Structures are given as C-alpha cells and as structure tokens.
Amino acid sequence: MRVPARQLAVGDIIRINDRRLNVVAVEHDIATAVLTAEFDFLLHFTRTDSVDVVGEVHDPSAAA
C-alpha cells in the first residue's frame, strides 16, 4: 500500500526497493524523517512523497 510520508508512524514497516524497514521514530518538521531499526541514520521524505507500507498503517492520532 502506498501512503503519503506524512502518515508514517512508529511501528509501520516500509518497503524501499527489496528491503523491509521497521520504523522506530518519526520526525515531522519541514519534511518527514524516519529512523528505522535497520539503519542508524534518518531517511528523509517530503510530506507528499509516496511510501510503500507493508501491512496496516498505524494511526498516530489513535493514541491520544
């Protein structure tokens, strides 16, 4: 499933090329940056970039 990068949340699994990456942190500033368990650096996306998500997308507003 493809979603806008601004909808990514902790717990999502994104697919980049042939790799599945587990999102462990998300920063929303000017753009969206995600930290994954597999890399020790941020992956940067614009808020309108489409990102492949494996499975269900976690809703960050549901925790409120």
Helices and strands as residue ranges (DSSP letters): E 2-4, G 5-7, E 13-16, E 19-28, E 32-36, E 42-45, E 50-54, G 60-63
